[in-house]
Each structure stands twice: as structure tokens, then as C-alpha cells.
Amino acid sequence: MLQIIKNEWRFLIRSRIFLGISIAFISILLVSVFLGNYQTRKQEQTHKSAKDHVRQQWVSIDEMNPHSAAHYGTYVFKPTNLLNSLDEGVNSVTGNVLRVEGHVQNEIVHSEASQMQAISRFGKLKPSLLLQYIVPLLLIFLAFNSVSDEKQSGRLKLLVLQGAKPLQIILSKILSVWLYGMMLLTFVLSVYSILNFQSLTTDILTRTGLFFLSYTLYYFIISAITVYFSARWQNATLALTSMLGIWIIWTIFLPNILMSSAEKWHPLPSRNQFQSAMKEDRSKGLDGHNPKDKRAIALKEKVLKEYGVDSLSQLPINFDGMRMQADEEYGNSVWDKHFGNNRKILRKQKQSFQLGGIVNPFISLQNSSMGFMASDNLHHQEFLLQVENYRRFFIKTLNDKQTFGGSKTGNWRWKEDNAFFKSIPDFNYKPTQVSVILSNYLLDLALLILWSIIVIVIIYFGTKKIQIV
Amino acid sequence: MRSLSIFIYEWKHFVSSPFKIIALLLFLIASIYGLHNGADLYMQQSNEIERLNQKAKEEKETILSYFDKSEKGPKNRPWVDVTTPFWSIWYTPTYHFKKPSPTIVYNIGQAEQYGFYKKIGMYSSPYDADMAKEIANPERIQSGTLDFSFVVLFLMPLLLLVLLYNIKGSEAEQGFLPLIFVQTGSKNWWILSRTVFYTILLLFSLLGLMLYGATLTKVFEVDNAFWTIFLHLTIYLVFWVVLYFLILKYGKNIISNTLQMIGIWLLFAFIIPAVVHQWISIEKPTNLMIDLIDIKRDKTDEIYEQSNTDTDNQIFNLYPSLKQTKTAQDTIAIKEARNDSRIALINVAMKNAISKLEEDNLTKNELISKTYWLNPLTYFQNKLNHSSKTHYDDYQTYRNDIQNLVDKRIKIMVSDIWNNVKVDKTKYLEYNKTLNK
């Protein structure tokens, strides 16, 4: 078997067309890794300077009322990730700027896609674009006549006469084509690792390893099916056109149709419905800015009783801050309900889409590629959650200062000094560890493995029916 | 052999090729699916607009009831007084819509990147958070909706490939190509006639599909849009036919022709747009809206903290007629008027920041347009986006309209405050009429 693989590679290397295509393609891959990396670095700089600018504004506050500072708020910018230079996932269509302020959980806005006219339906020239769409086509082109040519030239018969079993021959052909894909994949990841050597962490390496595994399985499926078609059908053209048909259905048709269907099976509310429902629920709670609000009065009575005093002026604390925080906490329960509901729907959509991997392994590849490169919707939602947790901490710190910082109820002119504002930490995004989210992608990996096993079984039993001549 | 005979021969060849028939059927099914996706979006947006109009009507009725009952405003908002221009205009419900064009049935374009309705207030700006796109799964948006234009721009070249790939190659491999040349007299004419046959077949398919799409929305109500789109699709089809014809003319066998055809499709559909996209992102990274943030925070504070003289000068500079009003001479009344008019100064500052941002976006778009000569797919995509009113420029026009409505709202409010206008039911209805124009 090893000898057949060696021979296959010898034939390939001798082919000038193959060498030409390989060199050209490796050059494009190299360019894509370099550009992807360069763009990520440049976006990182833009992100850093925006983050520093906004932080500088915050720490430069001389003096301000803490609740006014909650309205002044801050901004969080979606950070880029080193892994995104391999697969950008949803990053170009999600927003980049999120306002953090009191009383409201805002939505992330200003996506890259909204800042220009349409360019590419399949995204930027990232390695994932080439590895997902183009490399499988190259493997198809390499494999579609690998057995049929041998049949036509009579070499297949000769190999069998020399003692090679048809199954061995076919597996060798598959492995030699698959190894070509592996070589390209290894090349991309090696260049990426060299370029980012100093930034590599265990998490990045694990993610890259899993990324490698997903592509390895997908390339095996593509190589094996193509070689099998080449062996089963007399005509190389038929093998090529069938595989092109499969490639089109798997990569262009089905992902689009299944994703649209998943969105129809589990519909999200419209923005207006979403906002109206939140407004409705919010109106049932306490209004922090309205002292005459019934719930605010009830809270006042409760606090006065707790402190054993008759009026707000006798309180040792500032009740305004406490009312604002009560408003905030009620608001949080409303945001949790409605944003949480959206997250649940998105999760259901994702799960339904993942099941599409049963009929289309490309879906499993796409999901796992984005997921392991931390650029899918799951990671995006994780980022939004971290920002919302920060917002709650940020506003509570300000409201607590208003309450317990030494001012009296009604004294809105009371201000905190610069040291306090400097003491509030900035938002610090903690990248999600792969161990935490791995379970979400096990289905994708399992389906890719299942596809590989099914293909092997089909080849094992199907090879017996193959005519040698 | 005349063209008609070649056409008849080709028809027989086509109907006896199940592979080609299945490919055409798949294309038709995908197109119909895409047309329905476009029509669904049209219906969704139209229904949402209808709902919001109803909501605005209800809001207006609520405010009118305050006038009827001689109330100042909502009971839980005691500081509101709808008889003053400030609160009356504050409570004048004004929605501005980007109404979907019926031609969206053919092409969704960038419709899913932007919001299509906006509630206009005095502090509104075309870059507010509520201008964000509809809530949707980003993974779906990233992979794009399978609309009719996607099927035509990306799958039609592949269908054409399936229909044409074995022209000449098949005859050459079977060894009767010289015989055909003798019969037809001209190699080019024979290949061209066969290619034209499939071009006509596809043109009729496209026309049929577009007519079917026209039954889903009122496409013919939009002047010439149907025929403009059909013209763009025809030119796009001819572009691919010419490329494939050249490959067939100079190609030697089926496999080599197929590989060249798929190679050129990959180049135009994937590689070139992706390279351009990457280049633009490097050249002009995503704008994080720092200028707008600065206006919303520091500049606003600056406007509120500046001296009264500076504020008055800036307000009079903006609206010179205010200087002649009685309020301008009244040292007590001017205080409230000045305070309420600061919104106008913030609006001016916001517009300055927005113009910088839009210049930046314009530069990006100009860079993209400069690549059209080597990036035909992006060119045709944007042409179709223009035809279906879903291009970036259409949303820019929508944003400009929003800004104009904000300007108008502020101008009326400031003018009526300084002229000490008392608002009654008639005046409130007038506000509704003027601000919703």
C-alpha cells in the first residue's frame, strides 16, 4: 500500500500541471495567511486606540455625580482575536461598538458590512475560505480520474495481478490524494504558527489542533468519495461532474437553505416586538428617576422602617442611589428574560443547523471551523454576556457610591472625585477557553467521524462490485 | 448546416441528457425558492411598517386625549406639559421608513445589514443604536440568504457550465469533429450556434422566473425596474457565455474545458471578491465611531457648560430670526428657551462628526468601485442592489432623510419656544402633519 502511495506521489510530482497549480495555490494560501494576519493586527491597533481613548475619557473625569457618570457610561469595542485571521466567522456582520450605561442593556452596533457596499458573498480572503471551498475542489480534480485512468490504461489489472487487492489500491489512492490536502493544511497552520509564535498559548494550540482535525476528516470524506466514484464509474467525466454536483449542493445550496430553514423553525422576534415587550415588562417595575412612582414609594417605606427613621433626610445613606439600583436590578431581570429568550432561540437554531451535518458534512466543517477559531455566534454571544456582566458591576459600583459614599438623599449636586472614577476597572475581555465550549462542537466532530466511517464502509463493500477491467 | 438545424440537433441532445435537465430543474427550483425568500422579506417589512403606523396612530390618539381632557400629560410624568412646544413635539410620533421596493423579490441585497424604520426624536441621529438591522442569526446573515440574485450570480454560471462543458470536447474525443466541420463549414459558427441555443434557453428561463417573481410582489409598479433587472441579468449571462465560448473554442477536451470553466468561476465568484474585500479591510479598517462617541459625551458636556453668551451666539448664528423675538430680549424667559435649544447645537456637532464618518465610507465605496473592471460579480451585485433599492447608497439616502427630519423637528421646536407658541389640539395636529411629511 505504501508503495502505491509513493508511486502516486511520484506521478504527481512529475506532472508539470500539478506542480504549477500547487505552487500557484500555495502562493495564494501564503498570501491569505499573511493578509489575514496583517488585517487582524491592524484591527487590533484600531481597537486598542479606541479602547484607550474611551478609557482616557473615563479616567479624566475630574468630578461627577456617580449616577450622572452611569449615564455618561462607557463603550466596549468587540476585540479581534488572533484565531480570527484563520476564520473570520460572523465578525464582519456583527456590530463592533457596545454602549455601556445605566438603565438599559444596549445592542451591539456598527458592523463592518454596514459601512460599505456589497463586496464578497463568501467573505474575505482568509485561509478558511480557501480551505473550505477551494482545497476540496483541488482534491476532486486530483482524484476524479485516479482509478478510471488506471482502468483505461490497464495498469489496474497489472497491479491486481502483482498481488495488490482492489481495496488496497483504492485506499492507497484515497490516502495519496488526502495527503495532498493534509500537506496544504499543515502548510497553512505552520506559516500561521511561525507568524504568531510569540502569541501562541495552550488554548490557541488546542483550538488549532481541533481545527486541523475537522479539516482532516472532511478532506478524507471528499477524497474517498471522489476516488470511489472514479472506481465505480467507467467514465472519468461522470465522476468529475457528479463530484462537482455534490460540491455545489454541499457548499453552496444546503448551508444556505438549512440555515434559512432553521431560522424559520425557531423564529426570533422582530426588533419592534422585542423592544415593545421589554418596554412593557420594564414599565411594570420601579422607575428609578421618578420618586413618585408607587414602587419607589413602597421601597422608601421599607428602607425607612429598616433604618428606624421617619424621613429620608434622617437616613444615613442616600436613598436616590438605592432607588436607582433597585430600578437597575428590576431592569436586569427584564433584560435577562428577553435577551435570554433570544439566546435560547439562537441556540436552538444552531442545534438544528448542526443536525444538517447528517446530510451535509460541510455544515459540520463550517461550524467547527468557526467555533474552534472563536468566531461563531456562540463566541459572539459569550462576548456580549461578558459585557453585560461588566455593565452590571459598573453601574452597581456607581449606584453604591451614590448610596453609601457619604451624600444625602436629594443632593444631586454631590460629586465624587477623579480617584473614584480611576478606581473602577476597565472592561477586560477574557477569551472563552476551548474546554468550556468544546461540548457544543462534539456533534460536528462526531458527524464528521460518522461520515468518514460510512464512507469507509461503502468503499469496503462497494469495492467488491468494481470491475477491474 | 444552418443555425436552425443546429438548434434542433441541440434540443434533441439536451432532452436526451438527464444530467443537464436535472441541473436546469435544480436551478429553477432554487430560483423559485429564492424568489419566495425575497417576497417573504418584502411581506415581513411591509407588515412591520403597517404595525408601526398603527402604533404611531395610537400614540397620537393618547396625546389628543390629553387636550380633550385638559390634562398636561401622562399622570406618572408630572413634569410633562404637552401645551408647550418642547413636550408637544417630543410626543409627536414620527416614524421614518425605508419602504421595501417590490423588486426586493429579485434581490435582497444589503437589506439585512440595516434597519428599515426609525422613530424620530429630537436627540435622534441616523447612527443611533435603533438603526441596527433586524434581530437575526449572524451565522445566517454571514452565509447570506439564498435569494434570486444569488442563484443567478453564482449558480447560473455553473448551470451554463453543465450545459456547455461537453460542446466540441465530446465530438473531439469520439473522433468525428472533422466530419462536423465539413458539414457546418465553420467551427466557430457551429460552437457559437450551440452556445447561443443554451443562452436563449437560459434567457427564457430567466424571463419566466422573473415573471413568476412579479406575481409575488407588485414589481411592475416600479418604473422600468423589471426590464432594467432583466437587462442586467442578460448582460451578465452574455459575459459568461463569451468566457465559456472562448474556452470551448480553444479547448481540446472535456476535462480540460471543465477545469478551466470551473477555475474561471472560482476566480470571479470567490477569489477576486475575497481579495478585494481583504484589501479594503486593510486599507480602511472598520470605523469604531470614535468621532460620534466624542460628540455624544465630551462635546455635549462642552455645550452645556459653555457660557450663555457663547450659547446665544451659536443659536442666533444657526437661526438668525430668533434674535428678533421677545424671548431674546427677556432675561428670564431666555433661560428656558436657551436650555431647550442646546439640542440644536448638539445636532450640528453630530452632523459634523457624521459627515467625516460618511466621507470615510464614501472612500471605501470608491475603492470598491475602482475594482469593478476586474471584479464583475461585485459590479453586477451592486447594480442589482441599486435596482432593488437595497444598495448602500439607498440606505445613505434613507439616513439623509432621517437627518433632515431631525433638523426640521428641532428647527420648529426652537422657533416655537422662542416665539412663545402655546400648543392646543389644532397646533398639535399641525405638528403631526408637518413632521410626518
Chai-1 contact restraints between the chains, C-beta under 6 A:
chainA,res_idxA,chainB,res_idxB,connection_type,confidence,min_distance_angstrom,max_distance_angstrom,comment,restraint_id
A,L35,B,Q278,contact,1.0,0.0,6.0,A-B,restraint_1
A,Q39,B,S281,contact,1.0,0.0,6.0,A-B,restraint_2
A,Q39,B,I282,contact,1.0,0.0,6.0,A-B,restraint_3
A,K42,B,P285,contact,1.0,0.0,6.0,A-B,restraint_4
A,Q43,B,P285,contact,1.0,0.0,6.0,A-B,restraint_5
A,T46,B,P285,contact,1.0,0.0,6.0,A-B,restraint_6
A,A50,B,L288,contact,1.0,0.0,6.0,A-B,restraint_7
A,A50,B,I290,contact,1.0,0.0,6.0,A-B,restraint_8
A,H53,B,I290,contact,1.0,0.0,6.0,A-B,restraint_9
A,Y75,B,I293,contact,1.0,0.0,6.0,A-B,restraint_10
A,F77,B,L288,contact,1.0,0.0,6.0,A-B,restraint_11
A,V90,B,P138,contact,1.0,0.0,6.0,A-B,restraint_12
A,V90,B,E139,contact,1.0,0.0,6.0,A-B,restraint_13
A,V90,B,Q142,contact,1.0,0.0,6.0,A-B,restraint_14
A,V93,B,P138,contact,1.0,0.0,6.0,A-B,restraint_15
A,V93,B,I141,contact,1.0,0.0,6.0,A-B,restraint_16
A,V93,B,Q142,contact,1.0,0.0,6.0,A-B,restraint_17
A,T94,B,P138,contact,1.0,0.0,6.0,A-B,restraint_18
A,N96,B,T286,contact,1.0,0.0,6.0,A-B,restraint_19
A,N96,B,L288,contact,1.0,0.0,6.0,A-B,restraint_20
A,V97,B,L288,contact,1.0,0.0,6.0,A-B,restraint_21
A,V97,B,M289,contact,1.0,0.0,6.0,A-B,restraint_22
A,N106,B,A129,contact,1.0,0.0,6.0,A-B,restraint_23
A,E107,B,A129,contact,1.0,0.0,6.0,A-B,restraint_24
A,E107,B,A132,contact,1.0,0.0,6.0,A-B,restraint_25
A,V109,B,A129,contact,1.0,0.0,6.0,A-B,restraint_26
A,V109,B,A132,contact,1.0,0.0,6.0,A-B,restraint_27
A,H110,B,M289,contact,1.0,0.0,6.0,A-B,restraint_28
A,E112,B,T286,contact,1.0,0.0,6.0,A-B,restraint_29
A,A113,B,Q113,contact,1.0,0.0,6.0,A-B,restraint_30
A,S114,B,Q113,contact,1.0,0.0,6.0,A-B,restraint_31
A,Q115,B,N287,contact,1.0,0.0,6.0,A-B,restraint_32
A,Q115,B,N361,contact,1.0,0.0,6.0,A-B,restraint_33
A,M116,B,K364,contact,1.0,0.0,6.0,A-B,restraint_34
A,M116,B,N365,contact,1.0,0.0,6.0,A-B,restraint_35
A,Q117,B,N365,contact,1.0,0.0,6.0,A-B,restraint_36
A,Q117,B,I368,contact,1.0,0.0,6.0,A-B,restraint_37
A,Q117,B,N382,contact,1.0,0.0,6.0,A-B,restraint_38
A,Q117,B,Y392,contact,1.0,0.0,6.0,A-B,restraint_39
A,A118,B,Q110,contact,1.0,0.0,6.0,A-B,restraint_40
A,A118,B,Q381,contact,1.0,0.0,6.0,A-B,restraint_41
A,A118,B,N382,contact,1.0,0.0,6.0,A-B,restraint_42
A,I119,B,P273,contact,1.0,0.0,6.0,A-B,restraint_43
A,I119,B,V276,contact,1.0,0.0,6.0,A-B,restraint_44
A,I119,B,H277,contact,1.0,0.0,6.0,A-B,restraint_45
A,I119,B,I368,contact,1.0,0.0,6.0,A-B,restraint_46
A,I119,B,T378,contact,1.0,0.0,6.0,A-B,restraint_47
A,S120,B,P273,contact,1.0,0.0,6.0,A-B,restraint_48
A,S120,B,A274,contact,1.0,0.0,6.0,A-B,restraint_49
A,S120,B,H277,contact,1.0,0.0,6.0,A-B,restraint_50
A,R121,B,G144,contact,1.0,0.0,6.0,A-B,restraint_51
A,F122,B,F270,contact,1.0,0.0,6.0,A-B,restraint_52
A,K124,B,A274,contact,1.0,0.0,6.0,A-B,restraint_53
A,K124,B,H277,contact,1.0,0.0,6.0,A-B,restraint_54
A,K124,B,Q278,contact,1.0,0.0,6.0,A-B,restraint_55
A,L125,B,A274,contact,1.0,0.0,6.0,A-B,restraint_56
A,L125,B,V275,contact,1.0,0.0,6.0,A-B,restraint_57
A,L125,B,Q278,contact,1.0,0.0,6.0,A-B,restraint_58
A,L129,B,A274,contact,1.0,0.0,6.0,A-B,restraint_59
A,T237,B,I254,contact,1.0,0.0,6.0,A-B,restraint_60
A,P255,B,S143,contact,1.0,0.0,6.0,A-B,restraint_61
A,N256,B,S143,contact,1.0,0.0,6.0,A-B,restraint_62
A,N256,B,L146,contact,1.0,0.0,6.0,A-B,restraint_63
A,M259,B,R140,contact,1.0,0.0,6.0,A-B,restraint_64
A,M259,B,S143,contact,1.0,0.0,6.0,A-B,restraint_65
A,E263,B,N137,contact,1.0,0.0,6.0,A-B,restraint_66
A,E263,B,R140,contact,1.0,0.0,6.0,A-B,restraint_67
A,L268,B,I135,contact,1.0,0.0,6.0,A-B,restraint_68
A,S270,B,E48,contact,1.0,0.0,6.0,A-B,restraint_69
A,R271,B,E134,contact,1.0,0.0,6.0,A-B,restraint_70
A,R271,B,I135,contact,1.0,0.0,6.0,A-B,restraint_71
A,F274,B,I135,contact,1.0,0.0,6.0,A-B,restraint_72
A,L346,B,N137,contact,1.0,0.0,6.0,A-B,restraint_73
A,Q349,B,N137,contact,1.0,0.0,6.0,A-B,restraint_74
A,N377,B,P138,contact,1.0,0.0,6.0,A-B,restraint_75
A,N377,B,E139,contact,1.0,0.0,6.0,A-B,restraint_76
